[in-house]
Amino acid sequence: MWMTFVDFAVAGMVAIGMALILARLFVGPTLYDRVLAVNAFGTKTVLFLVVFAMMVGEPAAIDIALLYALMNFIATIAILKFFRYRSLEVALSQMALRRALDGEDDA
């Protein structure tokens, strides 16, 4: 009984956090704020999946949450790379040239 209440309370708090992050996604003034909100929403989704897996007593569903976390990480890196270089097929030498032209130091 007590654990069920705690599980629902945690799930409710995570859902409230996800709603706040969605608000940030729609209000965010810059593109990077929106990408950060999408990444944070994905992280909260992983947390929600783990809590839900524990609530229903299915610990094997945690594997699905870990897979979703990896997909979230890779998607965030791909989105940021696309908006930085306007392509997903930028060679490392072109990235170094771009940094040199932008005046960024490697140090």
RAZI-V413272 format. One record per residue. RES is the residue in three letters. SS is DSSP state (H for helix, E for strand, C for the rest). PSI is psi in degrees with one decimal (none if undefined). OMEGA is omega in degrees with one decimal (999 if undefined). Layout:
res=RES ss=SS psi=PSI omega=OMEGA
res=RES ss=SS psi=PSI omega=OMEGA
//
This chain:
res=MET ss=C psi=-51.7 omega=-178.2
res=TRP ss=H psi=-40.6 omega=-179.0
res=MET ss=H psi=-34.5 omega=178.0
res=THR ss=H psi=-42.0 omega=177.9
res=PHE ss=H psi=-42.5 omega=179.3
res=VAL ss=H psi=-42.6 omega=178.5
res=ASP ss=H psi=-45.9 omega=179.9
res=PHE ss=H psi=-35.9 omega=178.3
res=ALA ss=H psi=-43.8 omega=178.9
res=VAL ss=H psi=-44.1 omega=178.7
res=ALA ss=H psi=-38.8 omega=177.8
res=GLY ss=H psi=-41.8 omega=178.4
res=MET ss=H psi=-39.1 omega=177.2
res=VAL ss=H psi=-40.2 omega=178.4
res=ALA ss=H psi=-39.0 omega=176.8
res=ILE ss=H psi=-42.0 omega=176.1
res=GLY ss=H psi=-39.0 omega=178.2
res=MET ss=H psi=-37.0 omega=178.2
res=ALA ss=H psi=-40.4 omega=177.5
res=LEU ss=H psi=-38.5 omega=178.0
res=ILE ss=H psi=-38.3 omega=175.7
res=LEU ss=H psi=-37.9 omega=176.1
res=ALA ss=H psi=-41.4 omega=178.0
res=ARG ss=H psi=-33.6 omega=178.6
res=LEU ss=H psi=-42.3 omega=-177.2
res=PHE ss=H psi=-24.9 omega=-177.0
res=VAL ss=H psi=-24.6 omega=-173.6
res=GLY ss=C psi=124.5 omega=-174.4
res=PRO ss=C psi=-27.8 omega=-178.0
res=THR ss=C psi=166.2 omega=178.7
res=LEU ss=H psi=-38.9 omega=-177.6
res=TYR ss=H psi=-31.3 omega=173.7
res=ASP ss=H psi=-39.3 omega=-179.8
res=ARG ss=H psi=-40.3 omega=177.6
res=VAL ss=H psi=-40.7 omega=176.9
res=LEU ss=H psi=-38.8 omega=178.6
res=ALA ss=H psi=-40.3 omega=178.0
res=VAL ss=H psi=-41.9 omega=178.8
res=ASN ss=H psi=-43.9 omega=178.5
res=ALA ss=H psi=-37.5 omega=177.3
res=PHE ss=H psi=-40.6 omega=176.4
res=GLY ss=H psi=-39.3 omega=178.0
res=THR ss=H psi=-42.6 omega=177.1
res=LYS ss=H psi=-33.3 omega=177.5
res=THR ss=H psi=-40.8 omega=176.7
res=VAL ss=H psi=-45.0 omega=178.1
res=LEU ss=H psi=-42.6 omega=179.0
res=PHE ss=H psi=-39.9 omega=178.3
res=LEU ss=H psi=-38.9 omega=178.8
res=VAL ss=H psi=-44.4 omega=178.5
res=VAL ss=H psi=-43.3 omega=179.3
res=PHE ss=H psi=-39.4 omega=178.2
res=ALA ss=H psi=-38.4 omega=177.9
res=MET ss=H psi=-33.3 omega=179.2
res=MET ss=H psi=-40.7 omega=-178.1
res=VAL ss=H psi=-2.4 omega=177.6
res=GLY ss=C psi=33.8 omega=-179.6
res=GLU ss=C psi=82.7 omega=-176.8
res=PRO ss=H psi=-15.0 omega=178.0
res=ALA ss=H psi=-19.4 omega=179.0
res=ALA ss=H psi=-12.9 omega=176.9
res=ILE ss=H psi=-30.2 omega=175.8
res=ASP ss=H psi=-38.1 omega=177.6
res=ILE ss=H psi=-40.2 omega=178.2
res=ALA ss=H psi=-40.3 omega=177.6
res=LEU ss=H psi=-39.5 omega=176.7
res=LEU ss=H psi=-42.0 omega=178.4
res=TYR ss=H psi=-36.1 omega=177.9
res=ALA ss=H psi=-41.8 omega=177.2
res=LEU ss=H psi=-42.0 omega=178.2
res=MET ss=H psi=-38.5 omega=178.3
res=ASN ss=H psi=-43.6 omega=179.5
res=PHE ss=H psi=-47.9 omega=-178.6
res=ILE ss=H psi=-40.5 omega=179.3
res=ALA ss=H psi=-39.8 omega=179.2
res=THR ss=H psi=-44.2 omega=178.0
res=ILE ss=H psi=-42.4 omega=179.9
res=ALA ss=H psi=-41.5 omega=180.0
res=ILE ss=H psi=-45.7 omega=-179.9
res=LEU ss=H psi=-38.8 omega=177.8
res=LYS ss=H psi=-39.7 omega=180.0
res=PHE ss=H psi=-44.3 omega=-178.9
res=PHE ss=H psi=-24.0 omega=178.2
res=ARG ss=H psi=-45.3 omega=-173.2
res=TYR ss=H psi=-1.9 omega=-179.2
res=ARG ss=C psi=22.0 omega=177.2
res=SER ss=C psi=153.4 omega=175.4
res=LEU ss=C psi=-1.1 omega=-176.3
res=GLU ss=C psi=48.6 omega=-179.6
res=VAL ss=C psi=126.9 omega=179.2
res=ALA ss=C psi=158.9 omega=-179.7
res=LEU ss=H psi=-36.4 omega=179.4
res=SER ss=H psi=-36.5 omega=177.6
res=GLN ss=H psi=-34.5 omega=177.9
res=MET ss=H psi=-41.0 omega=178.4
res=ALA ss=H psi=-39.3 omega=177.4
res=LEU ss=H psi=-41.6 omega=179.4
res=ARG ss=H psi=-42.2 omega=179.1
res=ARG ss=H psi=-40.5 omega=179.6
res=ALA ss=H psi=-39.5 omega=179.1
res=LEU ss=H psi=-32.8 omega=178.8
res=ASP ss=H psi=-11.6 omega=179.3
res=GLY ss=C psi=17.2 omega=178.8
res=GLU ss=C psi=141.8 omega=177.8
res=ASP ss=C psi=150.4 omega=177.3
res=ASP ss=C psi=-11.9 omega=-175.8
res=ALA ss=C psi=none omega=999
//
